[in-house]
Amino acid sequence: MNESVLSEHGCLAPGTPICAGCGGLQALQQLTRILGERTVVVNAAGCMTLLAIYPFTPFAGCWLYTAMACAPAGAQGVRDALDIRRSKGQLTVEEDLEAVVLTGDGSAYGMGLSATSAAIDRGLDFLYLCYDNEGYGNTGHQYSPATPRAAHTATSRVAGYAGSKKDLFAIWAAHRPSYVATAIAAEPQDLTRKVKKAAALNGPRLLLVLAPCPTGWGFDPALTVKIGKLAVETGIWPLKEYVDGRVVHTKIPRERKPLVDYLRLQGRFAHLFRPQPDEQRLGELQQAVDDYWQQVAE
C-alpha cells in the first residue's frame, strides 16, 4: 500500500527528505500542485527517488521507480496500459491519468537520452520534467553532460569541467515534439504558465528546469532563489519555449548583469576567483553568454 504525505494544499509536504534549498523540489511542488492526483510519476533513479520510501510516497497520484536509463520506456508501458483499459471501457476519459517522467540531468542529458529520443519519435503522450542540477547530485555530484564549463565537481577537481553543457532544449526541439520549455522556480509566474501550458497539450512535452543545488554547487541554501534569479538576469539560463515549430524567449534580460555576479556565489567556481580572478577564463564564459544573446537579437 502507498500512503501520501501531501500537504493540505495537495502539493508535496514540507517534510520530504531532500536537501534544504533544493531548486528542483520547488519546481516539482508547482508541477504536482497543478496536475494533482491524476498522474503516474515515472521516476528515474536520482535525487527525487528519495522522496518515496516504501510504503510512503509524497505524490498525490501514483509513483513508479525505474532505473536511470529507462524512465521514458516505463512511461510507454504506463501509457499503453492506460490506453488498453480505455479501449476496453475500463477507464473513462475523466479517470485517465497523465504519464509524467521525472529525472535529473544525468538521465535526461546522458544515460536516458536514447530511450527519450525513441519515445519522442513514437509520439508518446507524456510530460517529462527534468530537474537540472548540472551534475550527478545523488552520488556525490560528479560531472554530467549538463555540467557547465569550468565548474568544480567530484570528478573535475582541479581546473573544473573541461567540456561544455549540452543543449538539451535544442536536442528535444530537433525532434519536433509538442512542447519544450526551460524554467526555474525562482521565476514562479513563468514556471506556472509553462506547467499549465504543457499539461493542456498532448504528445511529448519537456519542462527543463534549472535546479540550483546548495550541496553540489556549494552555497548557503538561503541563496537558492537569489542564485536562480541571477541565472536568468545574467542570461546564462535563458527562459524560452518551443511550440508549433517556433522558439520564443519568454523573458529577455534587457540589461544583463555580469556573469561573475552569478559565479562568485557558488563554491564550484571559487577556483576562478582565488588567489586572484582568472580574467581569461571568466572572460571566455562571459563571451559565450554574450554570443548566445547576440544570436537571439539577430
N, C-alpha and C positions, 0 to 999 in steps of 0.2 A: 504494500500500500504506500501511496505517496501522500504526504501532508504538506500543505502550503504554509510558508511563513511570510505571507504577504502582509503589508501594512493595511490599515483600514481604507486607504485610497486605491487599493488594487495594484500597487506597484511593489517593487522589491523592498522587503523590510530592511530597516536601517542596521539590523544586527548581522547582516550577511558577512561571511568570513573572508573579506577581501581587504587588501592593504588600504590604509587610510589615504584619502585623496585620490583614489583611482579614477582617472578620467574616463575609462571605459565603462565603469559601473554607472556613472552619471548618465551616459548615453543609453545604456541598456534599460535603466529605470524609465526613461522617457519612452522608449520603444514599447516596453511592457505595459505602461500606463495607457498608451493609445490602442494597442492591439488587444489587450485584455485577455480573456480566458480562451478564446477560440484560436489557439496556437499549438503547434507542436515544435518545440525548440530542439533542433538537432545540433548538439554542442560538441564541437571537435575538442580534443584534448588541449588544454591551455589554462590560463589563469581562471577563467569563468567556470571551468569544470568544478572548482572548489565551492561554488555556490550550492551545489546539490550534493548532500551527503546522506546516503540511504538510511532511513526511508523518507528523508525530508527533501523538499525542493522549494525554492523561493518563487517559482513561476506559477502564475495563476492557471495556466494550461498544462499541457503535457511536456515532458522533457525526456530526451533520448541522448545518451552518450555515444560518441563514436571515436575511433582513432583519429589522429590529427589529419591524415591524408584523405579521408573518405566521407566527410560530412555531406557534401553535395550528393554522393551516391546514397547515403542514408536518407536524405530528403527525397530523392527519387522514389525510394521504396515506400516512404510515408505517403507521398502524393499519389502513387499508383494504388496503394491500399484504399485511400480515401475515395479515389475515383471509381474503383471497383464497387465499393459499398454504395456509392451514389447511383451507379448504373443498375444496381440490384434493388434500389428503392430502400436500402437500409439506412440511408443518411440523407436528410433533406438539405437544401441549399443553406438554410438558416443554421443547420447543425455542422456544416462543413468547417474545416479547420485550415489555418494558414500554416504552411511549412516554412519555418524560419531557421536558416543556418546561422550559427553563432560561432565565430572563430577569432583567433588573434591573427596577427600579421604573419607569423611563422607558417600557418596553414594557408592563409589567403594568398600570400605572395609567393610561397615556396612549396611546401610539401603537398598541399591540396590543390594546386593550380591546375594540374592536368584534369582532375575529376571535376573541377569547377568549369573549365573550358568545355568539357564534354557535356555537362549539364546545360550550359547556355546553348550549345549547338543543338541540343534536343528540344530547346524551348521549354525547359522545365519551369513550371509555375512555382517559384519560390522567392523568398526575400532573404537576402544574405547581409548580415551585419558583421562587419569586421571592426574590432576594436584594435587600432593600430598603435601599439606602444613601442614600435620600432626596435623590437628585439624579442628573443625567446624568453619572455619575462618569467614564466613559471619554473624555469630550470636554471636560473641564475643570470639571466639577461645576456646570453650570447648574441652575437650579431645575426641578423636575419636579412633577407633581401629587401626589407623595408628600412634598414638602418641607414641614417644619413651619413654622408661623408664626414670623416674626422671624429665621429662620436666614439668615445671610450666605451667598450663593452667588456664582458668577461673573456672574450676571445679576440679582442683588439686593444690590448692594454697599454701599448707604448705610444704610438703616434695617432691612434684612433683608426676607425674603419677606413680602409683604403678604397673601397668601392663607392657606388652611388645608389641612392634609394630608387628602387624600381617604380615605374609609373603604372600602378595597378589600375587607376582610373582609365588610362588610355588603353590598356590591355582589355578591360571589360568593354569599353566603348567600341573597340575594333570588332567585337562580336555582334554588334548592333542589337543589344538587349532592349528590354522595355524601359529601363531606367538605371542611371548610375549617378550617385551624388557623393560629394565629400561634405563632412560636417564636423562639428566639435561641440561638446557640451557647454563650453564657455560662451557660445552663441546660441542660447536656447530657442529663440524665436525661429532662427534659420533651421535648426535641427528639427523642431516640432513640425514646421511646414513640410520638410522633406520626408519625415516619417509618415505623415498623413498622405502625402502625395504618393509615396511608394506603396503604402497599404491599399490605396484605391486602384492600383494598376494590377495587371496580370502579367505572367511571364517572368523571366529572370530580372531581378532587381537588386542592386548593390547599394548599401549605405556604408561608406568608407569613413570611419570616424577616428580622427586623431585622438589618442588616449594618453595624455601626459601621465607619466609613471614615476611617482616620487622615489620608489625603490630602485628602479633601473636607471633613471635619469639623474638621480642624485640631487633632490631638492626637498625642502620642507613641504609636507602635504598641504599646508595653509596656502601655498603659492600655486596650486593646481589651476585655479580659474585665471589668475594673472598670467601664467605661462601660456594657457590656452588662448587668451585674448591676444597676447603678443605674437603667437604663431600666425594669427590672422593679420594683425596690424603691421607686422614686418613683411608679410607676403610669402613666408616660407610654406604656409599651408593655405592654398587658395580654396575658397569656398565656391563650388561650382556644381553643375548638374548636366547630365546628358539625357536628353529626351527628344523623341521624334527626329533623331539624326543630327541634332544640334547641341553644341556645348555652350552653356550660358553661365557666366560668373554671377553668383547671387550676392556677393559683397566684394566690392573692389576698394582696397585701401588707397584712397586718392593721394594721401601724403604718408607714404610708408615710413615706419620707424626703422632705425638702423638694426640690422640683423644681430649685432652684438648685444642689444638690449635683451634679446631672447636667449642667446647662447650663454651669456655670463651668469645667468641664474641657475644653470644646470651643471652639476658636478661632472657629467660626462664630457663636457667641453672645457673643463678647467685647465687642461694642459695647453690650450690655445692662448691662455692669458698669463700663465706663470712659467718662468720667473718674470717674463715680460711678454706683452702681446705679440703673437706671431702674425704680424701685419700681412705677410704674403698669403698665408692660408686663410685668414679671416677675409682678406680681400677677394680671394677666389670664391669663397662661399657666398659673399655678398653679390659678386658678379653673376653667379648662377641664378640668384633670385631676380636680379635686375634684368637679366636676359629673358627670363620667363615672362615678366610683365611687359617687356618691350614687345615680345611676340604677340601678347594679348592685345596691345594697343594698335598693332599694325593691321 
